[in-house]
Amino acid sequence: MELPDFNKAAYFTKRTLDDRAGETTGEIVLWRMKGEEEFKYIMDCPFCKEHSECESIVFEKKPYKFRCPACDKIIRIGKLKESIKKRRLADKKKAEAAKTE
């Protein structure tokens, strides 16, 4: 599957995905074209590490949730603002741990 023309996309995001332990082990590219309700995605699952692509998925509400087609675990795509806060806290903790060593 190819990525869309960005000028024709109504929504486009590329996010890292964390497993249950909070480690970044997956990635997703999710988009929706203008005038369409269906999303398309390309994903590497954070749990089973399988690569999957989907041509048509409709989300009812935010945060977007769906199941991995390979391992059947629920993948949640939260707000970008929350993910940025989470990354900053993790980076801050890593920097503090490095100072104490």
C-alpha positions, -999 to +999 in steps of 0.1 A: +000+000+000+013+034-009+010+066+012-016+091+000-012+125-016-010+148+014-029+175-004-059+152-006-058+139+029-082+152+056-063+134+084-028+121+085-007+109+115+024+088+121+027+076+157+049+053+177+030+026+196+039+013+231+035-021+245+020-028+280+054-022+296+055+013+281+083+005+257+081+018+221+080-012+200+055-004+172+045+023+147+014+033+128+007+056+098-030+064+097-049+086+072-083+095+058-090+112+025-112+142+021-149+134+018-144+098+031-153+082+064-130+052+061-094+053+074-065+034+061-034+024+080+000+007+078+011-007+112+038-026+130+021-040+161+038-032+194+028-066+208+034-092+181+057-071+158+036-082+128+033-057+098-003-052+087-022-029+064-059-020+062-078-004+034-110+004+053-117+010+090-143+033+105-138+047+140-169+056+161-152+081+184-118+093+197-095+079+210-093+056+180-092+019+190-090-012+170-077-048+172-045-060+157-055-085+129-026-108+139-027-110+177-061-096+184-048-071+210-064-037+213-044-008+199-053+027+211-042+058+193-044+085+219-042+123+216-010+136+203-007+160+233-008+131+257+018+112+238+041+142+238+037+147+276+044+110+282+076+111+261+089+142+279+083+125+313+101+094+302+130+114+288+132+134+321+133+102+341+160+087+319+181+119+323+177+119+361+187+082+362+218+088+341+229+116+365+226+094+395+247+067+380 
